[in-house]
Amino acid sequence: MSLAACSTSGAPSPDKSAVMIPRDCENLAENVDDPDVSKTKDPKLSVGEYAVALGEANDNLDATRECQAGQRKRLAKGSR
């Protein structure tokens, strides 16, 4: 079996129809650190900290979705 047909020589030529999309939306999708949990810590405090972390993660997802929707609208209009 030969894979020679899959190889390219040199860098691929850029597609003239390609659109460069800024990474602004991806930058909003930050990971949220896990709260510290230990056996000596009050379990209710740990549950509260996880609830806050989950809220932060959900806010990041919502902001990312909203940003991407805005990007799609701008691209549909032909502007970035």
Secondary structure, 3 states (H helix, E strand, C coil): CCCHHHCCCCCCCCCCCCCCCCCHHHHHCCCCCCCCCCCCCCHHHHHHHHHHHHHHHHHHHHHHHHHHHHHHHHHHHCCC
